[in-house]
Amino acid sequence: MELSDSAEIAGNPALYQTHIENNHDETEPPMAVITLHAILGRSSTTTMKVKGTIFSHEILILIDSGSSHNFISNTLVADLGIPTQQLPPFGVLVGDGALISCQKICTNVEIKVQQVTICEEFFPFNLGGVVDMVLGIKWLASLNTVAANWQQLFMIFWVDGKRYKLQGLTQPSSQVTLRSYDGMEIVRQFDLP
């Protein structure tokens, strides 16, 4: 949704503006970080879920400011035949400290989220079957200034001089399933209040 004025963000204490800088040192060994929220497909105070499409296929995307890069489900890559390229192996640090090897990338993946077309690179990864993609700091940093309201689940940013608003999905309390990293073994189920 394109915004015509800034009344929505004025005077709202729950809204924060952030300017994200990408200070990646090219001499460092490659390392990516993905949060447990992304693996479990859970929303948190710094994430929001949005629906999108890829090749006319509806997907669920987690926007996660705690994940360093963008990730795409291995299953989605296989099901849609999204091309991958080999990379030298690098580590993906999961939120609990586990280090998982990754050596593929999907480049120029185009997705549509509400009224915004996003073309990014994604690392194929086992996302546990709850979300199809994670948009992390790599994408957020490309937007420069972002205004996000994590309570009302929306974010405002500018692309090519136009202001856009992404509205996150609100979810009632529901049952949560904790899975092992391979997504196969159910560890524990419980209801959230």
Helices and strands as residue ranges (DSSP letters): E 15-19, E 31-34, H 36-40, E 47-54, E 57-64, E 71-73, H 74-80, E 85-94, E 99-113, E 116-125, E 133-135, H 137-142, E 145-149, E 154-159, E 162-167, E 175-179, E 186-191
